[in-house]
Amino acid sequence: MDFVYEPSKRIPIIAETDVVVIGGGPGGFPAAVAAARNNAHVLIIERYGFLGGLATAGLMGPIFGFAPIGCEHPILGGIPIEVIRRLQEIGAAPDDEYINWDAIRFDPELLKHVIDRLLQEAKVQILLHSLAGGVTINDDRIEAVVIESKSGRAAIKGKVFVDATGDGDIAYRSGCPYTKGRPADKLTQSMGTKFRIGGVQPMTDREEEYYAELVKKAIDEKRIPAYHAFYKEVSENGVTLRNNEVTPTVTRCPGDGTNVFDLTRAELKIREDSLKILHFYRKNVKGYSSCYLIDTPTQVGVRETRQITGDYVLTGYDVLEGRKFSDKIAHGCWFIDIHCPLGRYNSKSNLCSKECKIKPPCIMQTKYSDQLYPTLNPPKGSYYDIPYRCIVPKKINNLLISGRPISADHGGMASTRVIGTCMAIGQAAGVAAALMVKQKVTSRKLDYLLLRETLLKDGVLL
């Protein structure tokens, strides 16, 4: 590989604060709010012109992680539940009479406003249109993150940093160890995304069954680039409250979400596939004859990249056994949701392609290589704990990890990666960061009992 060399530069420090949160998605904005509410001065950095991450930029929904499948009561409290209540107040989520706590429909455009208000009320300093591209390190501590924006390159100093980038970018640039992908071949889950269709007309149950079989046949004959049929059920209109709209999750593209060439290829492929799927439905499925494309997301949905190695690695077995931990900071309840890393699909399995011949077989094919787990869910009606050790990375003493890149294996991450769980992790990371500042301690020296007491005070269900 050839190189060019940059001349050395003096980078201006444009802000100094207690806690710096990098990334404004489900793992980021709750961290910023929680830290600020616990008396820390907080600055949050976001690359887009709005916050919310894949919940807004990716049109990802419904919101999973609030309750086990079929459970009528949420297992999460604190900021995650506050977000839902604020959405309900402005008509952006169903009222309690109609809400499905295991799959919460919402309006992503109004979620942007809810997040803006939460941050501004907490007096968090917000920096949009800014991409964190580097760090300065001294004695296993981050001194500053370096950002790029329309104003040029600049540095932001902090006492504690929360990496909520979704890909562990700050931890990676700080030299923290990490894993990536499934053990067999290091491939990550396929990327994919929703898109929003309007003008959908109702069908009878019998019609939906008939056309679902028609679509499945087209999938197996490779006439439609989707991994399952969709119609108007909650999982397919999760990011809209309008009954004439559908927001399907049916696209896949293999690749590495930390590789800009793979990301570009995925954006182009999935947009093209979305249009092909729309045209097929319009031509062949009753109820879609007058449908139209409303929008596609700001960015492709990345399901898996780096998992930053922490003091504990949450495993798929922890999920399946509903394992509890003495240093818990959040609950998780979603199933081990793995989308074929090869990008394949067939109508017989929404998640894993039967064509995959990878040796040794992947998790989805073997169900953890035994018959102990008839499904890939936690025990019925139950949940597992996420320990504090999963957000404490190796090597750097003033950094916490939030959201998808926490310390977990391929199977564990496949459950923790959903929006509700990431928000709960984010609140815990924010509280921990504020306490680290207040107590003047490193992440490993933080008193867990104090963290637990503060989380409980802030409404977290532990």
C-alpha positions in Angstrom: 0.0 0.0 0.0 1.3 3.5 -0.9 1.0 6.4 1.5 0.9 10.1 1.6 2.1 12.0 4.6 0.3 14.8 6.4 2.4 17.7 7.8 2.1 18.0 11.5 -0.6 20.4 12.7 -1.6 22.2 15.8 -5.2 21.2 16.5 -7.3 23.8 18.4 -9.1 22.6 21.5 -12.7 23.9 21.1 -14.2 22.5 24.3 -13.2 20.9 27.6 -15.8 19.1 29.7 -16.4 16.3 32.2 -18.0 13.7 30.0 -17.7 13.4 26.2 -20.2 11.0 24.5 -19.4 10.1 21.0 -22.5 9.1 19.0 -26.1 10.1 19.5 -27.9 6.9 18.8 -29.8 4.7 21.3 -26.5 3.9 23.2 -25.4 7.6 23.1 -28.2 10.1 23.9 -29.3 8.3 27.1 -25.7 8.2 28.3 -25.5 12.0 27.8 -28.8 12.7 29.5 -28.0 10.4 32.4 -24.5 11.9 33.0 -25.9 15.4 32.9 -28.7 14.6 35.3 -26.0 13.4 37.7 -24.3 16.7 37.7 -21.6 16.2 35.1 -20.9 18.7 32.3 -21.6 16.8 29.1 -20.9 17.2 25.4 -22.3 14.8 22.8 -20.9 14.5 19.3 -23.0 13.3 16.4 -22.1 12.9 12.7 -25.5 13.7 11.3 -27.7 16.8 11.7 -30.0 14.9 14.1 -29.8 12.3 16.9 -31.3 8.9 17.3 -28.9 6.7 15.3 -30.5 3.8 13.5 -33.8 4.5 15.2 -34.0 7.7 13.1 -31.3 7.6 10.5 -31.9 3.9 9.8 -35.7 3.8 10.2 -35.1 0.7 12.4 -38.1 -0.5 14.4 -40.3 -1.5 16.1 -38.4 -0.9 19.3 -37.4 -4.3 20.8 -35.9 -5.0 24.2 -38.6 -3.6 26.5 -40.3 -6.9 27.3 -39.9 -10.6 26.5 -42.1 -11.7 23.6 -45.7 -11.9 24.7 -45.1 -10.0 28.0 -47.5 -7.2 28.9 -45.2 -5.3 31.2 -41.8 -3.7 30.4 -38.6 -4.9 32.1 -36.9 -1.5 31.5 -37.3 1.7 33.4 -35.5 5.0 33.6 -34.7 6.9 30.4 -35.9 4.2 28.0 -39.4 4.2 29.5 -39.3 8.0 29.6 -38.6 8.1 25.9 -41.7 6.0 25.2 -43.9 8.1 27.5 -42.7 11.3 25.7 -43.4 9.7 22.3 -46.9 8.8 23.6 -47.5 12.4 24.7 -47.1 13.7 21.2 -48.9 10.9 19.4 -45.7 9.2 18.2 -46.2 5.8 19.9 -49.4 3.8 20.8 -51.2 4.5 24.1 -50.9 1.8 26.7 -54.3 0.4 25.7 -52.8 -0.5 22.3 -49.0 -0.8 22.8 -47.1 -4.0 22.3 -44.3 -3.8 24.8 -42.3 -6.5 23.1 -42.4 -4.6 19.7 -43.2 -0.8 20.1 -44.3 1.0 17.0 -43.2 4.6 16.8 -42.7 7.6 14.5 -39.0 8.1 13.8 -39.4 11.8 12.8 -41.0 12.7 16.1 -38.4 10.7 18.0 -35.8 13.3 16.8 -37.8 16.0 18.6 -38.1 13.9 21.8 -34.3 13.4 21.9 -33.6 17.0 21.2 -35.8 18.1 24.1 -34.3 15.5 26.5 -30.8 16.7 25.8 -31.6 20.4 25.9 -33.6 20.1 29.2 -30.6 18.3 30.7 -28.3 21.1 29.5 -26.1 18.8 27.4 -23.9 20.6 24.9 -24.8 19.2 21.4 -22.3 19.1 18.5 -23.9 17.9 15.3 -22.3 17.5 11.8 -19.1 16.3 13.5 -17.3 13.0 13.0 -14.8 11.9 15.6 -11.8 10.6 13.7 -9.0 10.3 16.2 -7.8 10.4 19.9 -4.9 11.5 21.9 -3.7 9.1 24.6 -1.6 9.6 27.7 -0.9 6.9 30.3 -3.8 4.7 29.3 -6.2 7.6 29.4 -7.8 9.5 26.5 -7.0 13.2 26.7 -9.1 14.3 23.8 -11.0 13.2 20.7 -10.3 14.8 17.4 -13.3 15.7 15.2 -13.7 16.8 11.6 -16.5 19.2 10.6 -17.2 22.1 8.3 -15.2 24.2 10.7 -12.2 22.0 10.2 -10.3 19.7 12.5 -10.6 20.3 16.3 -10.1 18.6 19.6 -12.4 18.1 22.5 -10.9 17.3 25.9 -12.8 15.4 28.6 -12.3 13.5 31.9 -14.4 10.5 30.9 -15.4 9.3 27.4 -18.3 7.2 26.3 -17.9 5.4 23.0 -21.4 5.1 21.5 -20.3 5.1 17.9 -22.0 1.8 17.2 -18.7 0.3 15.8 -16.4 1.0 18.8 -14.5 3.6 16.7 -13.0 5.4 19.7 -12.0 2.3 21.5 -10.5 0.9 18.3 -8.5 4.1 17.7 -7.4 4.0 21.3 -5.8 0.5 20.8 -8.4 -1.5 22.8 -8.6 -5.2 21.9 -11.8 -6.3 20.1 -13.3 -9.2 18.2 -15.4 -9.1 15.0 -17.8 -11.6 13.5 -18.6 -15.2 14.0 -15.7 -17.5 15.2 -15.7 -19.7 12.1 -14.7 -17.2 9.5 -14.9 -13.7 11.2 -17.8 -12.7 9.0 -20.3 -10.2 10.5 -24.0 -10.3 10.2 -25.4 -9.0 6.9 -26.3 -5.3 6.6 -29.9 -4.4 5.7 -32.4 -1.8 6.1 -36.1 -0.9 6.2 -37.9 1.3 3.7 -41.3 2.9 3.9 -44.2 2.1 1.5 -47.4 4.1 1.4 -50.7 3.6 -0.3 -51.2 0.0 1.1 -54.8 -1.2 1.1 -56.1 -3.9 3.5 -56.4 -7.5 2.6 -58.4 -10.4 4.2 -56.5 -13.0 6.2 -57.0 -15.5 3.5 -55.7 -13.1 0.9 -52.6 -12.4 3.0 -51.9 -16.1 3.3 -52.3 -16.6 -0.4 -50.0 -13.7 -1.4 -47.5 -14.6 1.2 -47.0 -18.0 -0.4 -46.8 -16.3 -3.8 -44.0 -14.1 -2.5 -42.2 -17.0 -0.8 -42.2 -18.9 -4.1 -40.7 -15.9 -5.9 -38.0 -15.6 -3.2 -37.0 -19.2 -3.6 -36.9 -18.8 -7.4 -34.7 -15.7 -6.9 -37.2 -13.4 -8.6 -37.3 -11.1 -5.6 -34.2 -10.0 -3.5 -35.9 -10.4 -0.1 -35.5 -12.9 2.7 -39.2 -13.2 3.7 -42.6 -12.2 2.6 -44.2 -9.2 4.4 -47.6 -7.8 5.0 -49.3 -5.6 7.5 -48.2 -7.0 10.9 -46.5 -5.1 13.7 -43.0 -6.1 12.8 -43.4 -4.7 9.3 -45.0 -1.4 10.2 -42.9 -0.7 13.3 -41.6 2.8 12.2 -45.0 4.2 11.3 -48.3 4.6 13.1 -50.3 5.0 9.8 -52.3 2.0 8.7 -51.8 2.6 5.0 -48.0 2.3 5.4 -45.6 -0.6 5.7 -42.0 -0.5 6.7 -40.6 -4.0 5.8 -37.2 -5.4 7.0 -36.4 -7.8 4.1 -33.1 -6.7 2.6 -29.6 -8.1 3.1 -26.1 -7.4 1.9 -23.0 -9.1 3.2 -20.0 -7.0 4.1 -18.0 -5.3 6.9 -19.6 -2.2 8.3 -16.2 -0.7 9.1 -15.1 -0.9 5.5 -16.1 2.2 3.4 -16.2 0.2 0.2 -18.5 -2.4 1.7 -20.7 0.3 3.1 -21.0 2.0 -0.3 -21.8 -1.3 -2.0 -24.4 -2.1 0.5 -26.1 1.3 0.2 -26.4 1.0 -3.6 -27.5 -2.6 -3.6 -30.1 -2.3 -0.9 -31.7 0.8 -2.4 -31.9 -1.0 -5.7 -33.3 -4.2 -4.1 -35.9 -2.1 -2.2 -37.2 -0.7 -5.5 -37.3 -4.2 -7.1 -39.3 -5.5 -4.1 -41.7 -2.6 -4.3 -42.3 -3.1 -8.0 -42.9 -6.9 -7.5 -45.5 -6.2 -4.8 -47.2 -3.5 -6.9 -47.5 -5.8 -9.8 -48.3 -9.1 -8.1 -49.9 -8.5 -4.6 -53.4 -7.3 -4.1 -53.4 -4.4 -1.6 -50.1 -3.0 -3.1 -51.4 -2.2 -6.6 -51.3 1.5 -5.9 -48.4 1.6 -3.4 -45.5 3.9 -3.7 -42.1 4.4 -2.1 -42.1 7.2 0.6 -38.5 7.1 1.7 -35.4 5.0 2.4 -33.0 5.5 5.4 -30.2 8.0 5.7 -27.8 5.1 6.1 -27.8 1.3 5.7 -28.4 -0.7 8.8 -25.2 -2.2 10.2 -26.0 -5.2 12.5 -22.5 -6.2 13.7 -18.9 -5.0 13.6 -16.4 -4.7 16.4 -17.1 -6.0 19.9 -14.7 -4.3 22.3 -13.2 -6.8 24.8 -14.1 -5.9 28.3 -13.7 -7.5 31.7 -16.5 -9.9 30.9 -17.7 -11.2 27.6 -21.5 -11.7 27.4 -22.2 -15.0 25.6 -25.1 -16.5 23.7 -25.3 -19.0 26.5 -25.8 -16.2 29.0 -28.8 -15.0 26.8 -30.3 -18.5 26.5 -30.0 -19.3 30.2 -31.3 -16.0 31.3 -28.1 -15.6 33.4 -28.1 -13.1 36.2 -25.0 -11.1 37.5 -24.1 -9.4 40.7 -22.9 -6.3 38.9 -25.9 -5.9 36.5 -26.6 -2.6 35.0 -29.4 -3.5 32.5 -31.7 -6.3 31.4 -31.9 -7.8 27.9 -34.7 -10.0 26.6 -34.4 -10.2 22.8 -33.6 -13.5 21.1 -30.3 -14.4 19.4 -31.1 -12.6 16.2 -28.4 -13.4 13.6 -28.8 -12.5 9.9 -26.8 -14.7 7.5 -23.3 -13.3 7.2 -23.1 -14.5 3.6 -26.2 -12.4 2.8 -28.2 -15.4 1.6 -31.9 -15.9 2.1 -34.7 -18.3 1.5 -38.4 -18.3 2.4 -38.1 -21.2 4.9 -36.0 -19.1 7.4 -36.1 -15.4 8.0 -32.8 -15.5 9.8 -30.4 -18.1 8.4 -29.9 -19.6 4.9 -30.1 -23.4 4.7 -27.7 -23.1 1.9 -24.8 -22.1 4.1 -22.1 -24.7 4.2 -19.7 -23.0 6.5 -17.6 -25.4 8.7 -17.9 -25.4 11.6 -21.6 -24.6 11.2 -22.8 -21.2 12.4 -24.8 -20.6 15.6 -28.1 -20.3 13.8 -27.8 -23.8 12.2 -26.6 -25.6 15.3 -28.7 -23.8 18.0 -25.5 -23.9 20.1 -24.7 -27.5 19.1 -27.1 -29.3 21.4 -30.7 -29.9 22.2 -30.8 -27.9 25.4 -32.2 -24.8 23.8 -35.4 -25.5 21.7 -35.5 -21.8 20.7 -33.0 -18.9 20.6 -34.9 -16.9 23.2 -34.1 -16.4 26.9 -36.3 -18.6 29.2 -40.0 -17.9 28.5 -41.1 -14.7 30.1 -37.6 -14.0 31.5 -34.5 -12.0 30.7 -30.8 -11.9 31.3 -28.6 -9.3 33.0 -25.8 -7.2 31.4 -22.9 -6.8 33.8 -21.0 -3.6 34.3 -17.9 -5.4 33.3 -19.2 -5.6 29.7 -18.9 -1.8 29.3 -15.4 -1.5 30.8 -12.8 -2.0 28.0 -9.4 -3.4 28.4 -6.4 -0.9 28.3 -8.1 2.5 28.6 -9.1 3.6 32.1 -11.4 6.6 31.4 -13.5 5.0 28.6 -16.8 3.3 28.7 -18.5 1.4 25.9 -22.3 1.8 25.2 -24.7 0.2 22.7 -23.9 -2.5 20.2 -20.1 -2.7 20.6 -20.1 -3.8 24.3 -18.1 -6.8 25.3 -20.1 -9.8 23.9 -19.6 -12.7 21.6 -21.3 -13.2 18.2 -24.4 -14.7 19.9 -24.6 -12.4 22.9 -24.3 -9.3 20.7 -27.1 -10.6 18.5 -29.5 -10.1 21.4 -28.1 -6.9 23.0 -28.0 -4.9 19.8 -31.7 -3.9 19.7 -32.8 -0.3 20.5 -34.4 -0.8 23.9 -31.5 -2.7 25.3 -29.0 -0.2 23.9 -30.9 2.7 25.6 -30.7 0.9 28.9 -27.0 0.3 28.5 -26.6 3.9 27.6 -28.2 5.2 30.7 -25.9 3.0 32.8 -22.8 4.2 31.0 -23.8 7.8 31.5 -24.4 7.3 35.2 -21.1 5.5 35.6 -19.3 8.2 33.7 -20.7 10.9 35.9 -19.7 9.0 39.1 -16.2 8.5 37.8 -15.9 12.2 37.4 -17.4 12.9 40.8 -15.3 10.3 42.6 -12.2 10.9 40.5 -11.7 7.2 39.9 -11.1 5.0 36.9 -13.7 2.6 35.5 -12.4 -0.4 37.4 -12.2 1.6 40.7 -15.8 2.7 40.5 -17.9 1.5 43.4 -20.5 -0.8 41.9 -22.8 -0.4 44.9 -22.9 3.3 44.4 -23.6 2.8 40.7 -26.4 0.5 41.5 -27.9 2.9 44.1 -27.8 5.7 41.6 -29.4 3.7 38.8 -32.2 2.6 41.1 -32.7 6.3 42.2 -33.0 7.2 38.5 -35.7 4.7 37.9 -33.7 1.8 36.4 -35.2 -1.6 37.1 -32.6 -3.9 38.5 
